[in-house]
């Protein structure tokens, strides 16, 4: 069986792999939570929030692929299996059933705030270990922070 190796080893590889895996789980679950809210949204602000949730889902899906492929390039195995995401997620889950638009905005704002906090920790952790992965984490964080602002402005 072929093995993928990368430029990092030891503690640096472990630190970066952990940061990338945590980011991958956040992004996968963010895409799922955003779609769940998108499908079950109701309220007077349905249309703009419905569309904004699609933007958020697309952002998460785009970044998750980049993050997973970076892990592979470093010789780490990304784990996006549903059992791994369910076991590892730190994201607040939406209630079942219809979701009132104001509650969706509040929930997504809180979720994005938590992801942003974890992303800044990952950026710090990868500072010396791998500036290339850190750049990817910074790009994710930039988009997460922008979405946080846009949802928060609707509260």
Residue pairs with C-beta under 8 A, 6 or more apart in sequence:
3 75
4 72
4 73
4 75
5 75
6 13
6 73
6 74
6 75
6 76
7 74
8 16
8 74
8 75
8 129
8 130
11 129
12 128
12 129
12 130
13 74
13 75
13 76
13 129
15 125
15 126
15 129
15 130
16 74
16 76
16 126
16 129
16 130
16 133
17 71
17 74
17 76
18 125
19 122
19 125
19 126
19 133
19 137
20 67
20 68
20 70
20 71
20 74
20 76
20 78
20 133
21 71
21 76
21 78
21 79
22 88
22 118
22 122
23 63
23 67
23 118
23 119
23 122
23 137
23 140
24 64
24 67
24 68
24 71
24 78
24 79
24 80
25 80
25 84
25 85
25 88
25 89
25 90
26 89
26 90
26 91
26 115
26 118
26 119
27 60
27 61
27 63
27 64
27 67
27 140
28 60
28 64
28 80
28 85
29 85
29 89
29 91
30 56
30 57
30 60
30 91
30 111
30 112
30 115
31 56
31 57
31 60
31 61
31 64
32 85
33 91
33 92
33 93
33 94
33 108
33 111
34 53
34 54
34 56
34 57
34 60
34 108
35 53
35 57
36 94
37 53
37 94
37 99
37 104
37 107
37 108
38 50
38 53
38 54
38 57
40 94
40 97
40 98
40 99
41 49
41 50
41 53
41 98
41 99
41 101
41 104
42 98
42 99
42 100
42 101
43 49
43 100
43 101
43 102
43 104
44 101
45 101
45 102
45 105
45 154
46 101
49 101
49 104
49 105
49 154
52 150
52 151
53 104
53 108
55 147
56 108
56 147
59 143
59 147
63 139
63 140
63 143
64 80
66 136
67 78
67 136
67 140
68 78
68 80
70 132
70 133
70 136
71 77
71 78
72 78
74 130
74 133
90 114
90 118
91 111
91 114
91 115
92 107
92 110
92 111
92 114
94 104
94 107
99 107
102 155
105 151
105 154
105 155
106 155
108 151
109 148
109 151
109 152
109 155
112 144
112 145
112 147
112 148
112 151
113 148
115 144
116 141
116 144
116 145
116 148
119 137
119 140
119 141
119 144
120 141
122 137
123 134
123 137
123 138
123 141
126 133
126 134
126 137
127 134
